[in-house]
């Protein structure tokens, strides 16, 4: 794995430290998210929340995220991604404390709204830094950055499971993790790239009514991919259990192989992009995802469905990094604003995708509802040309 990360790492001394600092930021983002997720059952039990109450509390994350995205885009355009990335990573590390000290459903909702807002702010700002690094290198590196989020997620979830198994209280676990992540954030902050990010030093005059058509197309692709990833996260295990009658262990493996395919091919994504170009990479990835999920939906046994889910993850892997990168390079649009618009549409898709699949499954079947993801993948393939954005 480390060899894939190091392959074609920047050789210029002025960029090497910044490149690694951004790698650390993506890794931290995955660690923080997965550390919180690993303690959800313990916090639910400690607060005696029903599943319905927990579901409402989790909406706080979405509310905070959607509220923070446009503000963060404006801040990046005004102050630059280095400053915003620095404070947002510090804030996100500290926000991990809040859920552990919730005393009821209302305080948990508030804690998760703060957590979601800082997660979105960090997401937009680190992607802005990543686009600046990629522009300075003049070669693809976005996919490896996003791979580190996946790696951080796997590490955080694994460590969180071990800690939970030892009955460590969530507030103690989250406090220690927060302190460690904060130290890493502070130590690496000076190494970030001091990029311009189309900084104006005054309020941005960019208006939504003047969004270029290419950016609108990128938001559609981002919406399709985030909706599809959300659907895969929430419905693969259910599909394997209800439709293919898999046992609990095999059902859980559905999302595991999807995530593994995504992480592996994100590590390889920059090499693939350099050889094929961004348009063909996105188109090929979307078609592979459509074919993989079609295989899983046509399967009559879990043994055939699992490879299909792995192919789906592999196909999705490089699309979001390339769409984020393209969103930050749209001419006449501040870098932070472009990424915020793309990521904002993505968050909306991620939020509404799983319940939409559920409603469609109620009217037809789960197998039929998941065909929506196949259709969205084909739509993304048709719109792949949008990632070929030329910097002014």
Buried (B, 14 or more C-beta within 10 A) or exposed (E): EEEBBEEBBBEEEEBEBBBBBBBBBBBBBBBBBBBBEBBBEBBBEBBEBEEEBBEBBBBBBBBBBBEBBBBBBBBBBBBBBBBBBBBBBBBBBBBBBBBBEBEEBEBBBBBBBBBBBBBBBBBBBBBBBBBBBBBBBEEBBBBBBBBBBBBBBBBBBEBBEEBBEEEBBBBEBBBEBBEBBBEBBEEBBEBBBEBEBBBEEEEBEBEEEEBBEBBEBBBBBBBBBBBBBBBBBBBBBBBBBBBBEBEEEBBBBBBBBBBBBBBBBBBBBBBBBBEBBBBBBBBBBBBBBBBBBBBBBEBEEBEEBBBBBBBBBBBBBBBBBBBBBBBBBBEEBBBBBBBBBBBBBBBBBBBBBBEBBBEBBEEEEBBEBBBBBBEBBBBBBEBBEBBBBEEE
